[in-house]
Amino acid sequence: MDIKLLYKLSPNYIAFLQFIFHSYDNLVVFSTINSTEGIIQLITDSKNISEVENIIDDLSKNIIIVKL
């Protein structure tokens, strides 16, 4: 896994997003960088990047998720 993605979202949704990504085996390593500000990091590899971005795009229809 070599691609690091940083996102900012409402802190209320961190656990929800973590639950979603943990339901996919070996898709990302999910880390909360700053729980107060809602900053998370997703680490994935090049073969899974499009899948991760598709999930984020779908979720961002209902949750404000900003790529940093």
KAHU-V237837 format. One line per field, one symbol per residue. ss: DSSP state (a for helix, b for strand, c for the rest). psi: psi as a letter, one per 30 degrees, with the letter a starting at -180 (. if undefined). Layout:
BEGIN
ss->???
psi->???
END
This chain:
BEGIN
ss->ccbbbbbbbcaaaaaaaaaaaaccccccbbbbbbccccbbbbbbccccaaaaaaaaaaacccccbbbc
psi->kfkkkklklkffgeeeeeeefffjkgeljkkjejfefhklkkkalfffeeeeeeeeeeefffkjkkk.
END
